[in-house]
């Protein structure tokens, strides 16, 4: 649906309740992905930009769209697999769902389990609710504005999570892309000094910072808004930031839906921000 006239404001309590429903929907989409994941043939094809597309991407998309239309029919949906909505139309959306049905298709194809279902609710350019579910790992990260960020592993109770700054005497734990690397990121890591590198796929990289399993995630390569929105909501509620090189928070529903280069870290990690600012020129940031 494209109507925005019937959207009513959502309180933090409304968002918290909605988050639980979206978690269930993400798990439903994850089950649809796993049905394909167990097959020998993923039905892989290529999109116009040569990025991979599988039957699992489409099955997850269909499950999420059907679920969101029942759950919150007055909010329009923009999914990676149905993103050809003119900016003149979507620019009129005060709030909308931003979805990546299968984030990390390359990881899916490698069968390494590091892919996710990403569902975010965006209000006035800011993600106010986010669910990131990794179906192989059975790990679900979620957050809603004003109510904190959580992780649930398997059937265990959900646990509150919080991003943390690294201690001055300790190594900086840096999370890096499993499938995307570049010389500038390598140069940045070298400038950091004492650090440990953790490789991970999909939006799980942002979630590792949110739960303090890593201190820092620099992304100097291309990404799209649907790649980051859900995890961005989790990072915000965990006390972290997802910002561009000028320390401005990423915004959503831009005319060009490419993200700028960005950094993910605890908002309290001022020492790391100072270090990065000192190396901007030498690293061409």
Secondary structure, 3 states (H helix, E strand, C coil): CCCCCCCCCCCHHHHHHHHHHHHHHHHHHHHHHHHHHCCCCCCCEECCCCCEECHHHHHHHHHHHHHHHHHCCCCEEEECCECCCCHHHHCCCCEEEEEEEEECHHHHHHCCCCCEEEEEEEECCEEEEEEEEECCCCEEEEEECCCCEEEEECCCCCEECCCCCCCCCCCEEEEEECCCCCHHHHHHHHHHCCEEEEEECCCHHHHHHHCCCCCEEEECCCCEHHHHHHHHHHHHHCCEEEEECCCCECCCCCCCCECCCEEEEECCCHHHHHHHHHCCCCCCC
